[in-house]
Amino acid sequence: MQLRTRTAMVPLALLMLHCVASHCLAESPKSGNPEAHLPPNITQLTGFGERASWSPDGKRIAFMAKSFKDAFEIDLKTRLTRLLTGHFYHEGFLRIQYLSNGDFFLIGARKFTDIRTTRSRDQEMWVMMADAKTPPIPLNHKISEGVAISARQMKIAWSNTSGQYPDQLAAGESVIYTADIVYKDGVPALANKKELMRAKAPECTLEAQDFRNNDSELIYTCYRSSYADVLGYDLNTGRNVTYRKLPNEYNEVEGIYPDGKYTLVESSRDQGPDRQNSNHVDLWRLKLEANSTDFVRMTRWGDYDGYKASNPVVSPDGKWIAFQSARSVDPAGVGYGIFLLKLK
């Protein structure tokens, strides 16, 4: 009995030594390519592309070929791909998404200077009609990173930093706004712009992500130094809710489930204390409850040396996740093909 007890305690002791703070140190990464070892519930949709977005009817996915390049759309039934932005001159786009009416929302700059300057200073919001026959129309407002788009109405939320508006925001300051997209004589424009909150780096830099609960709450990311947290803002009361915030853990919120109960997160939770950043993320599912511990890993890209999975979005029927294969050495958002994960 004593011999069996000591034998059972050895691996437990080793496991305890293997853990530091709230993280268990990651095992040595595998060699090879996760794209060549897909589990049964994941299939490859495209051989190129990044930043996927589902159409409102769930029948198509829009995506970027590359950062600062063209936007495409793939029909999920026929697998036919059409070029959306190739018939007019532009300086390149970073993101494309669908509005609730089927039109496209684009993020891009009027002039490309260099990757860092153009991304941090010059990105603007544009709307392109669903037929993609005419060039996009500028909304005449800059944006920092991504946008939250309502699935129910023509409502959006976005952030700005002093990088875009140094005359309006102090150095290190960020702000989140909401607004409606309205059409006047067929021309889209922003209306009813409202400021929700402000924050100051390094404690927090804001980025809007998704609406939920009939657009009464905005889910957003707070970036602090090298880490990131998942929070929510009640648009009726102004109350903030912390959904996941751990001292030394990177959790960047991404696509929300259609019922609003869960969201996807880019997290480096299992990668060890020295790899808590956007370079070593996989996809996790988080239940949206205060200080949630219901946190489930969905992909294993980070098990392979040099790889990560990122930019996930959930289909309108809640049956699929579209995401991209990415590399640890590349900036956030860069992808090398769109993949589909079938949910149970």
N, C-alpha and C positions, 0 to 999 in steps of 0.2 A: 504493500500500500504506500509506504513512504517512497519507494523507488518510483512508482507510477506518478506520484504527486510531484516529485522533483523533475521528472522528465517532462511533465506537462507544463511546468513553470518556465522551462528554458526558453521556448519560443515566445512566451508572453514577455519575459524580460527583454529578449532581443527586440521584440516589437516596440516595447516602451522606450528603449534606447534609440530606436529608429525614428521616433517622433520628436518634433521640436515645436513647442508652443501648441498652436491649434492645427498644425500641418504635419502629416506624415511625409517623410522625404520620398520623392518620386523614385521609382526604380529606374535603372539605366535605360535610356531610350532604345527602342529597337532600330535596327538598320532596315532599309527598304522604304517602301512607299505605301501609305495607307490606301491610296487609290487602287492599288493592285490587290488589296486584301479587304474588300468590302464585305460587311456582314449582310445577311439575307434581306434586311429591311432597308438597305441603302442602295440606290442606283445612280449612275452618272447620267445627267441630262445633257450637258454640253461639254465640249473639250476646251472651252475658253470662257472667260467672262467673270464678272464679279457684281456684288450688290444686287441680288435678285429682289423682285417685288411681284406679288401676286395681283392679277387683275381682280376687280370686284366680283366677277362671276367664277373665279378660280380656274378658268380655262386657259389662261395664258400667263406667262411670266416675262416681265421686262427686266433687262439687266444691262450693265455696262460692259463693253468689250474690254476696256482697260481704263484706268484713271486718265482723265483729260482726253478721252477719245470719243467714239460713237456709242449710241444706245441701240439695243436690239430688242426684239420681242419674239418669243418662241410659243407656238401653238402646241399645247400639251397632248392633243389628240393626234395631230398629223406629224408633229416634230418639225414642222417647217419654221424657218427663222426668217424674219424680215428686218431689214435695216431701217431704223426709225429716223435717224438724223443725218443720213448721208447725202441728201439731195439739196442741202443748203450749206453755206459757209458758216463755220463756227470755230471757236478757239478750244473746243473740247469741253466735255461735261464730266462731272464726278458721280452724279446720282440721277436715277430716274425712278419715279413711283407713279402710281395711279391715284387720281382723285376719285371721290365717290361717284361722280358723273361719268367716269370712264376716260376723261381727258388725262394727259400726262403732266406731272409736276417734275421739272428738271432743276438741277443745281449746277451752275457753271459760271465762268467768268467771261466778260466781254473781251478781255485780252489776256493771253497767257504770258507771264513774265518768267517765272521759274516755279518749280513744284511747291516749295515752301511758301513763297510770297503769294502765289495765286491761291493756294488752298486756304491760307490763314487770313488773307486780306481782301480778296477780290471776288469771292463766290457770291453769286446772286440767285434769286428765285425766278423761275420762268414757268409758263404754262403753254403746252402744245396740244392742239386739238386731237381728238382720238384717232382721226383718219391719218394724222401725221403728214398731211399734204402741204402744209404751210409751216414756215419757221416758227419756233416758240416765241411767245410774247413776254417781255420782261415785266415783273411785278414791281420793279424799281425799288428793291430793298435787298440789302446784303444779308448773308446768313453765315453762321458758324457751324460747320459740320452738318448734321442731319436735321430732318424735319419729322414732326408727328402729324399724321394725317388722319382725320376722322373717317371711319368707314360708313358713317351715317349721314353726314352733312358736309358742306364745303368749309370745314373748319380746319385750321392748321395751328401748330405751335412750333416755335423755333427759338434758338438762342443767338445772341450777339455778344461779342467781346470788344475790348478796346482795339483789337486788331483791325476790325472793320470800321469802327466808329470812334476813333481816338478823341474826337471833340465832344462825344456824348458819354463815354465811359472812361473811368480812370484806369490806369495801368493795372492789369491783373483782374479787373472787374468783368463779370458776365451777367447777362440778364436773359430771362425767358419771356417771350411775348406769345399771345394768341391773336388770331385775326380770322376773318372770313374772306373767302375768295368769291367775289361777285362779278357778274358779267354786265357790262354797260355797252349796249349796241354790239354785243358779241365779243367785246374785248375784256379779258379778265383783269381784275385789279384787287388790291387789298382793301378791306374795310373793317371797321370796328376793332382796330388794333388796341390791345390792352396789355399792360405790363403785369406779370404775375409775381416775379421775385428777382432779387439780385444776390450775388455772392461774390466773394473775393478770394482769389488764389493766394497762397497754396492750399488754404482750407477747403476750397471748393470752386470748381469751374463747371458750369451748368451745360447740359445738353438734353433737349426734349426728345422723347422717344415714341410714346403711344398714349392714346386716350383709352379710357375704359369706363364702365358703369354709366352707359348712356352719355358719354363725354363729360361726366361730372368730375372726373379725376384725370390728371396728367401724370404718367409714369416718366421719370427722368433719371439720368445719371449725374452723380456728383463726383467729379474727378478731384482727388486730393493727392498732391505730390505724385507718387508712383502707383497709387491705388485708386479704386473706383467703387462706388456704392450705388445701391438701387433704392430709390425713394419715390414717393407719390405726393402730389399736391392736389388737395380738394378745391376745385374751382368755385365752389359755393361758399365754403367757410374760410379758405385760405390756410387750412391746417395741413402740415406736412406729416407724412408717415414714413418711417424707416422700415424698409422691407428686408434689406440685407446690408449690414455694415459691420465688418470685422477689421480690427486694427491693421492687420498685415495681409489682406486678401484683395485680389483684383476681381471685381464683379461689375461688368459693363452690361446694362440691360439692353436687350434687343427685341425681336418680334414677340408680340403678345398673342395669346390664344384667343379665339373669337368670343369665348364666353367671359373673358377678362379675369378668370380665376388664377391663371398661371401665365408666366412669361418666360421667354428664353433669355439666357444670360451667357455672355462670353466670360468664362471664369478660368483662372489658373489654379483653382483650389487644390488639385492633386499634384501640382508640379513642384512642390517644395518651397521653402521660404525664400530662396534666392531667385525664383523664377515667377514672382508675382507681378506680372505686367501683361500688356496686350500682345507680347510676342509669343506667349506660351499658353494660349487659351484653347479650350474646347467648349462645346455647347452643353449647357445645363438647363434643367427646367426648375423654376422657382415658383412655389405657391405664394401668391400675393397676400400675405398676412403679416402683421407687425412682427418684426424681428424673426422672420421665418427661418425654420430649420428644415423645412420640406424642400430639399435641394438634391436633384437627381442628375447624374451625368448622362448625356445622350449620345456623345460621340467619343472616339478614342484616337483622334488624329494626333494628339500630343504624345501618344505612346511611341511615335516614330520620330526619330531625330530630325529636327529641322522643319516639322510640319505643325500646322494648327488648323482648326475649323472655325469659321467666323461668319458673321453677317447673316444669321438665320431669320427666316420669316415663316409664319404659319399660314397655311391655306385657309380661305374663308370658311370651309367646312370642317376645319380642325383635324383633317386626316393626314396631312403631309407637312413636312418642314422642308423648305428649300434653303440651302446654305452653300457656301463656297469652300473649296480647298485652298489653303493659303500656306505661305512659308514664314517661318519665324523671323527671318532676316528682313522681311519687307515691312513697309509702313502699314498701319491699320487700313483695311479696306481693299488692299490689293489681293486679287484672287486669280485662280487658274482653272476655272471650270465650276459649273453649278451642279449640285447633287441633290437628290430627293431622298428624304428619310420618311418611311411610312410609319405612322403612329398606330399603336394598337387600338 
